[in-house]
Amino acid sequence: MINTERGEVALQVGEQSYRLCLTLGALAQLEQRQPGDLGAVELVRLLRLLLQGGGHEVSEAEIAAWPLTPQQAGEAVTRCLKASLQ
């Protein structure tokens, strides 16, 4: 169940539903990264951190193999960040 009070959002990948959540630990890891353009590698890393915050242990290789478009992945990340920082 998604807890919107905690800033969680859902990500549907095929038949599987995942919970994304920005945690303080994930935010700290994001802040340690070099600023720059958000490319595919950074998007996969960010998704892994948000999935981890939602209680899912998924590798970057698994995420990269998901049938998501960059737009779908970006929208999920954006929704999670907006929900977490409101």
C-alpha positions in Angstrom: 0.0 0.0 0.0 1.3 3.4 -0.9 1.7 5.9 1.9 1.3 9.3 0.3 1.9 11.0 3.7 5.4 9.6 3.5 5.9 10.8 -0.1 5.6 7.4 -1.6 4.5 6.9 -5.2 3.8 3.8 -7.3 5.8 2.7 -10.3 4.1 0.0 -12.5 6.5 -2.2 -14.5 4.7 -4.8 -16.5 2.7 -6.9 -14.0 4.8 -5.7 -11.0 4.1 -2.6 -8.9 6.9 -1.0 -7.0 6.9 1.7 -4.3 9.3 4.7 -4.7 10.2 6.8 -1.7 12.9 9.4 -1.1 14.6 8.7 2.2 17.1 10.9 4.1 19.8 8.3 3.2 19.0 8.4 -0.4 19.0 12.2 -0.4 22.4 12.2 1.2 23.7 9.8 -1.5 22.3 12.1 -4.2 24.0 15.1 -2.7 27.4 13.4 -2.9 27.2 13.0 -6.6 28.7 15.5 -9.0 26.2 18.0 -10.4 25.5 17.7 -14.1 23.1 16.5 -16.7 20.8 13.7 -15.8 21.6 10.9 -18.2 20.4 7.3 -18.4 23.0 6.0 -15.9 22.1 8.6 -13.3 18.4 8.0 -13.9 18.9 4.3 -13.2 20.9 5.1 -10.1 18.2 7.5 -8.9 15.5 4.9 -9.5 17.5 2.3 -7.5 17.8 4.7 -4.5 14.1 5.5 -4.6 13.2 1.8 -4.9 15.5 1.0 -2.0 13.6 3.7 0.0 10.4 1.9 -0.9 11.7 -1.4 0.4 12.8 -3.0 -2.9 16.3 -4.4 -3.4 16.7 -4.2 -7.2 20.0 -3.9 -8.9 20.8 -1.2 -11.5 21.2 -4.0 -14.1 17.7 -5.2 -13.4 16.3 -1.7 -13.6 18.1 -1.1 -16.9 16.5 -4.2 -18.3 13.0 -3.1 -17.4 10.7 -2.1 -20.3 10.5 1.5 -19.3 11.0 4.5 -21.6 13.2 7.3 -20.3 10.1 9.4 -20.1 8.3 6.9 -17.9 11.3 6.6 -15.6 11.8 10.3 -15.5 8.1 10.9 -14.7 8.2 8.4 -11.8 11.3 10.0 -10.3 9.7 13.5 -10.7 6.5 12.4 -9.0 8.4 10.8 -6.1 10.6 13.9 -5.6 7.7 16.2 -5.7 5.7 14.1 -3.3 8.6 13.8 -0.9 9.5 17.5 -0.8 6.1 19.0 -0.4 
